[in-house]
Amino acid sequence: MAKRWTYLYRVWLLRHPRFHLHFTPTSSWWMNLVERWFAELANLELRHPAHHRVTELEAGIRKWFGEWNRDPKLFVWTKPPMRSRGNTLLSADE
């Protein structure tokens, strides 16, 4: 079954060259940081109703990038560590 699906995926991708698959390892903890960075972008720049045109949105994003890179700040994870009780993991607030 896996060979058949792999073949079907490859055929589909060849017919749709616009799409690219990116595989990341399961231990990619850094993806959480990337997702968090995009959340910052969304919360601080993309939710502003001041963008009426795509060019205004692009300019706003580029400006935000410039400001972010001019004064970078270390991201500090603030979620409390997990505790273990027997076989279950609990967050610190449980």
Residue frames as a rotation matrix with the C-alpha (Angstrom) as fourth column:
MET 1
0.565 0.825 0.000 0.00
0.825 -0.565 0.000 0.00
0.000 0.000 -1.000 0.00
ALA 2
0.405 -0.454 -0.794 2.78
0.222 -0.794 0.567 2.47
-0.887 -0.405 -0.221 0.86
LYS 3
-0.670 -0.685 0.286 4.43
0.424 -0.038 0.905 2.07
-0.609 0.727 0.316 -2.55
ARG 4
-0.171 0.702 0.691 1.13
0.956 -0.050 0.287 2.79
0.236 0.710 -0.663 -4.29
TRP 5
0.770 0.484 -0.416 0.51
0.594 -0.782 0.189 5.93
-0.234 -0.392 -0.890 -2.22
THR 6
-0.030 -0.861 -0.507 4.08
0.217 -0.501 0.838 7.13
-0.976 -0.085 0.202 -2.76
TYR 7
-0.709 -0.187 0.679 3.58
0.676 0.092 0.731 6.71
-0.199 0.978 0.061 -6.49
LEU 8
0.248 0.901 0.356 0.25
0.928 -0.326 0.179 8.55
0.277 0.286 -0.917 -6.41
TYR 9
0.631 -0.083 -0.772 1.76
0.404 -0.814 0.418 11.42
-0.662 -0.575 -0.480 -4.41
ARG 10
-0.440 -0.890 -0.120 4.64
0.284 -0.265 0.921 11.74
-0.852 0.372 0.370 -6.86
VAL 11
-0.497 0.347 0.796 2.29
0.856 0.047 0.514 11.76
0.141 0.937 -0.320 -9.84
TRP 12
0.611 0.781 -0.131 0.10
0.790 -0.593 0.155 14.39
0.043 -0.198 -0.979 -8.20
LEU 13
0.383 -0.542 -0.749 3.11
0.257 -0.716 0.649 16.55
-0.888 -0.441 -0.135 -7.35
LEU 14
-0.679 -0.631 0.375 4.42
0.510 -0.038 0.859 16.31
-0.528 0.775 0.348 -10.90
ARG 15
-0.186 0.713 0.677 1.05
0.899 -0.155 0.410 17.50
0.397 0.684 -0.612 -12.18
HIS 16
0.878 0.468 0.100 1.00
0.361 -0.785 0.503 20.35
0.313 -0.406 -0.858 -9.64
PRO 17
0.018 -1.000 -0.007 4.52
0.771 0.018 -0.636 21.88
0.636 0.006 0.772 -9.68
ARG 18
0.098 0.089 0.991 3.35
-0.294 -0.949 0.114 24.82
0.951 -0.302 -0.067 -7.59
PHE 19
0.860 0.310 0.404 3.20
-0.474 0.196 0.858 22.61
0.187 -0.930 0.316 -4.50
HIS 20
-0.161 -0.938 -0.308 6.28
-0.381 0.347 -0.857 21.45
0.911 -0.021 -0.413 -2.59
LEU 21
0.852 0.375 -0.366 6.41
0.150 0.495 0.856 19.07
0.502 -0.784 0.365 0.34
HIS 22
-0.112 -0.867 0.486 8.73
-0.606 -0.328 -0.724 19.87
0.787 -0.376 -0.489 3.22
PHE 23
0.618 0.264 -0.741 9.41
0.301 0.791 0.533 17.10
0.726 -0.552 0.410 5.68
THR 24
0.043 -0.589 0.807 10.70
-0.787 -0.517 -0.336 17.88
0.615 -0.621 -0.486 9.14
PRO 25
-0.622 -0.307 -0.721 11.97
0.119 0.873 -0.474 15.38
0.774 -0.380 -0.506 11.67
THR 26
0.400 0.856 -0.328 9.69
0.453 0.126 0.882 14.53
0.797 -0.501 -0.337 14.57
SER 27
0.197 -0.394 -0.898 12.25
0.961 -0.105 0.257 15.96
-0.196 -0.913 0.358 16.99
SER 28
-0.419 -0.359 0.834 12.06
0.641 -0.767 -0.008 19.42
0.643 0.532 0.551 15.46
TRP 29
0.035 0.375 -0.926 11.50
0.949 -0.304 -0.087 21.43
-0.314 -0.876 -0.366 18.64
TRP 30
-0.807 -0.435 -0.400 12.63
0.308 -0.887 0.344 24.53
-0.504 0.154 0.850 16.77
MET 31
-0.620 0.652 0.437 9.37
0.503 -0.096 0.859 24.44
0.602 0.752 -0.269 14.80
ASN 32
0.273 0.703 -0.656 7.61
0.962 -0.189 0.198 25.64
0.015 -0.685 -0.728 17.95
LEU 33
-0.269 -0.457 -0.848 9.81
0.471 -0.830 0.298 28.74
-0.840 -0.319 0.438 17.89
VAL 34
-0.977 -0.055 0.207 9.05
0.213 -0.358 0.909 29.35
0.024 0.932 0.361 14.22
GLU 35
-0.181 0.982 0.047 5.31
0.771 0.112 0.627 28.99
0.610 0.150 -0.778 14.86
ARG 36
0.224 0.220 -0.949 5.60
0.873 -0.477 0.096 31.36
-0.432 -0.851 -0.299 17.83
TRP 37
-0.717 -0.562 -0.412 7.41
0.300 -0.782 0.546 33.91
-0.629 0.268 0.729 15.64
PHE 38
-0.805 0.487 0.338 4.64
0.305 -0.150 0.941 33.79
0.509 0.860 -0.028 13.04
ALA 39
0.161 0.860 -0.485 2.09
0.951 -0.004 0.308 34.19
0.263 -0.511 -0.819 15.85
GLU 40
-0.191 -0.312 -0.931 3.93
0.592 -0.793 0.145 37.37
-0.783 -0.523 0.336 16.89
LEU 41
-0.984 -0.172 0.050 3.79
0.132 -0.515 0.847 38.61
-0.120 0.840 0.529 13.31
ALA 42
-0.412 0.902 0.126 0.07
0.610 0.170 0.774 37.84
0.677 0.396 -0.621 13.11
ASN 43
0.256 0.557 -0.790 -0.75
0.965 -0.189 0.180 39.44
-0.049 -0.809 -0.586 16.45
LEU 44
-0.092 -0.399 -0.912 1.34
0.498 -0.812 0.304 42.57
-0.862 -0.426 0.273 16.04
GLU 45
-0.788 -0.315 -0.529 1.06
-0.241 -0.633 0.735 43.33
-0.567 0.707 0.423 12.34
LEU 46
-0.947 0.321 0.036 -1.45
0.169 0.398 0.902 41.27
0.275 0.860 -0.431 10.38
ARG 47
-0.280 0.906 -0.318 -4.54
0.960 0.267 -0.086 41.90
0.007 -0.329 -0.944 12.50
HIS 48
-0.622 0.049 -0.782 -4.43
0.139 -0.975 -0.171 45.64
-0.771 -0.215 0.600 11.99
PRO 49
0.299 0.820 0.487 -7.43
0.726 0.136 -0.674 46.77
-0.619 0.556 -0.555 9.91
ALA 50
0.308 -0.208 -0.928 -5.33
-0.273 -0.954 0.123 49.56
-0.911 0.216 -0.350 8.36
HIS 51
-0.780 -0.616 0.107 -4.26
-0.103 0.295 0.950 47.40
-0.617 0.730 -0.293 5.39
HIS 52
0.274 0.930 -0.245 -6.65
-0.394 -0.124 -0.911 48.08
-0.878 0.346 0.332 2.52
ARG 53
0.734 -0.125 -0.668 -4.41
-0.643 0.189 -0.742 46.85
0.219 0.974 0.058 -0.30
VAL 54
0.883 -0.453 -0.122 -1.98
0.462 0.885 0.058 43.97
0.082 -0.108 0.991 -0.70
THR 55
0.130 -0.882 0.452 0.85
0.422 -0.364 -0.831 46.45
0.897 0.299 0.325 -1.29
GLU 56
0.228 0.020 0.974 0.06
-0.712 -0.678 0.180 48.14
0.664 -0.735 -0.140 2.05
LEU 57
0.958 0.146 0.246 0.10
-0.274 0.719 0.639 44.76
-0.084 -0.680 0.729 3.78
GLU 58
0.619 -0.786 -0.001 3.43
0.674 0.531 -0.513 43.86
0.404 0.317 0.858 2.18
ALA 59
0.000 -0.613 0.790 4.91
-0.049 -0.789 -0.612 47.21
0.999 -0.039 -0.030 3.19
GLY 60
0.535 0.282 0.796 3.66
-0.772 -0.220 0.597 46.73
0.344 -0.934 0.100 6.75
ILE 61
0.979 -0.203 0.006 5.19
0.190 0.923 0.334 43.26
-0.073 -0.326 0.943 6.97
ARG 62
0.315 -0.917 0.246 8.52
0.638 0.014 -0.770 44.49
0.702 0.400 0.590 5.59
LYS 63
0.088 -0.222 0.971 8.51
-0.487 -0.860 -0.152 47.36
0.869 -0.460 -0.184 8.08
TRP 64
0.831 0.278 0.482 7.76
-0.555 0.358 0.751 44.94
0.036 -0.891 0.452 10.92
PHE 65
0.784 -0.612 -0.105 10.64
0.573 0.778 -0.257 42.68
0.239 0.141 0.961 9.77
GLY 66
0.065 -0.799 0.598 12.99
0.250 -0.567 -0.785 45.66
0.966 0.201 0.163 9.80
GLU 67
0.248 0.094 0.964 11.95
-0.783 -0.567 0.256 46.71
0.571 -0.818 -0.067 13.30
TRP 68
0.982 0.130 0.139 12.14
-0.186 0.811 0.555 43.13
-0.040 -0.571 0.820 14.58
ASN 69
0.585 -0.811 0.006 15.65
0.715 0.512 -0.477 42.66
0.384 0.283 0.879 13.18
ARG 70
0.115 -0.532 0.839 16.84
-0.106 -0.846 -0.522 46.07
0.988 -0.029 -0.154 14.39
ASP 71
-0.287 -0.143 0.947 16.06
-0.924 -0.218 -0.313 45.25
0.251 -0.965 -0.070 18.02
PRO 72
-0.004 0.303 -0.953 16.00
-0.174 0.938 0.299 41.44
0.985 0.167 0.049 18.38
LYS 73
-0.009 0.074 0.997 14.95
-0.998 -0.063 -0.005 39.96
0.063 -0.995 0.075 21.70
LEU 74
-0.911 -0.332 -0.242 15.64
-0.299 0.940 -0.164 36.50
0.282 -0.077 -0.956 23.01
PHE 75
0.127 0.984 -0.124 12.44
-0.606 0.176 0.775 34.48
0.785 -0.023 0.619 23.20
VAL 76
-0.868 -0.344 0.359 11.98
-0.485 0.429 -0.762 33.01
0.108 -0.835 -0.539 26.66
TRP 77
-0.333 0.750 -0.571 9.56
0.106 0.631 0.768 30.13
0.937 0.196 -0.290 27.04
THR 78
-0.615 0.111 0.781 7.27
-0.701 -0.530 -0.477 30.94
0.361 -0.840 0.404 29.97
LYS 79
0.488 0.805 -0.339 5.15
-0.523 0.580 0.624 27.81
0.699 -0.127 0.704 30.24
PRO 80
0.188 -0.418 0.889 5.91
-0.935 0.201 0.292 25.98
-0.300 -0.886 -0.353 33.48
PRO 81
-0.708 -0.527 -0.470 7.56
-0.648 0.749 0.138 22.55
0.279 0.402 -0.872 33.18
MET 82
0.308 0.820 -0.482 5.53
-0.536 0.568 0.624 19.37
0.786 0.066 0.615 33.27
ARG 83
-0.352 -0.336 0.874 5.37
-0.907 0.351 -0.231 17.23
-0.229 -0.874 -0.428 36.41
SER 84
-0.455 0.163 -0.875 4.94
-0.349 0.871 0.344 13.50
0.819 0.463 -0.340 36.43
ARG 85
-0.204 0.425 0.882 2.42
-0.919 0.229 -0.322 11.62
-0.338 -0.876 0.344 38.56
GLY 86
0.199 0.216 0.956 2.73
-0.037 0.976 -0.213 7.92
-0.979 0.007 0.202 37.94
ASN 87
-0.351 -0.288 0.891 2.26
0.786 0.427 0.447 7.30
-0.509 0.857 0.077 34.23
THR 88
0.545 0.631 0.553 0.60
0.825 -0.521 -0.219 10.64
0.150 0.575 -0.804 33.42
LEU 89
-0.684 -0.722 0.104 2.14
0.706 -0.691 -0.157 14.03
0.185 -0.033 0.982 32.78
LEU 90
0.463 0.819 -0.340 0.51
0.877 -0.479 0.039 17.04
-0.131 -0.316 -0.940 34.35
SER 91
0.100 -0.407 0.908 1.06
0.329 -0.848 -0.416 20.69
0.939 0.340 0.050 33.71
ALA 92
-0.801 -0.563 -0.203 2.34
0.368 -0.197 -0.909 22.69
0.472 -0.803 0.365 36.68
ASP 93
-0.707 0.569 0.420 -1.09
-0.671 -0.727 -0.146 24.25
0.222 -0.385 0.896 37.28
GLU 94
0.188 0.791 -0.581 -2.93
-0.371 0.606 0.704 20.92
0.909 0.083 0.408 37.75
